Amino acid sequence: MLYAVISQDVENSLTGRQAARPAHLERLQTLRNEGRLVLAGPHPAIDSNDPGDAGFSGSLVVAEFDSLASAQNWADADPYLEAGVYKSVTVKPFKQVF
C-alpha cells in the first residue's frame, strides 16, 4: 500500500538540510531502485522552484510500504529527523487516484 510521509521543518532548517541531504537522498534512491517510490521532494518556503536562502518548509514522500508501521519506522529513521531538520513527521495511508 502507498503511504504519504509529510514532514514539517523547524525554522531556519537550510543549513541542517544541506548537511544531511546526501544521506536523505541515499534512502530515497534505495526506495526508487526497489520500485517503491512514487514521488518525493521538498516544499519551498517561498513561491519559487529555487527558494535560495529562504530554504524549505518541509517535505513530502509517497512510497509503497508493507504496512503503516513499516512506513512509520522508515520515516523515523530519516537523516533529516535525526539532524533536527524536521519538527514533525506525519505518516498516513495514501490512495493514488491519478
N, C-alpha and C positions, 0 to 999 in steps of 0.2 A: 504494500500500500504506500501511497505517497504521503509525505509529511512536510509541512512548512515550518522552517526554523526562522523565527522572526526575532531579530536582536536589536536592542537599543544601545547606542553608545553613551558613555559618560561624556561630560563636557570636555572639549579640547583633547579629543582622542587621537588626533592625526599622528603625533609622534609615536604613540604606542602601536597604532595600526601599522605604521611603516616598519617598525622593528619586528613585529610578529607576522607580517604579511607572508614571507616565504613559507613558514610552517603552516599557516592557514591555507594557502593556495595548494600546498602539497596534499593536504587532506581532501580538498575538493577535487583535485586531479585524480586521486585514488577512486573517489565515487564516480567520476566521469569515465575512467578506464574500465570500471566494473559495469558501466551502462546504467547506473542508478541515479545520476544527476540530471534533473530536468532544467534547472536554471539556478544561478547564483550571482549575487552582486550586491554592492553597497547602495545605500540611499544617500545621494549627495546632500549636504547641509543647505545648499542653495540651488536654485533652479538652473543647473548647468551640468553638462556631462563632465566638465573639468572644474571642480569647485576650488582648486588651488588650496590656499591656506585655510579656507572655510571648512575643508575636510568633509566628513561624513557623519550622518546621524544614526546610522545603524546598517543592518544587512538583512538580506532575505536569501534563504536557500530552500529549494524544493527538491526533494530527493526521495528515493524509494528505500524503505527500511522494512524489516520483518514485523515490527511492532512499534507502538508508541514508546514503550520502554527502551527499545533499541535506538530509536531516533533521539530520545532524551539523553541517553548515555553518550551518543555520538556528539550531541550539542554540548554536553557538559565538559567534554574534553577539548573544546575548541581553543587553540592558542590565543585567540583574541580575548576569550573569557579569562584564561589563566594570566594574561598580561594586564588585566584590568581595563581593557578597551570597552567591553560590554558591561552596562549596569544591569541589564535584564535580558533574558532569553526565554521566549515562549515557543513551545513545540506543540503543533496541532495537526490532526489529520487533515489531508488536503485531497479534494476530489477535482481532478482536471476535467473540464468540460470541453475546452478548445485548446 
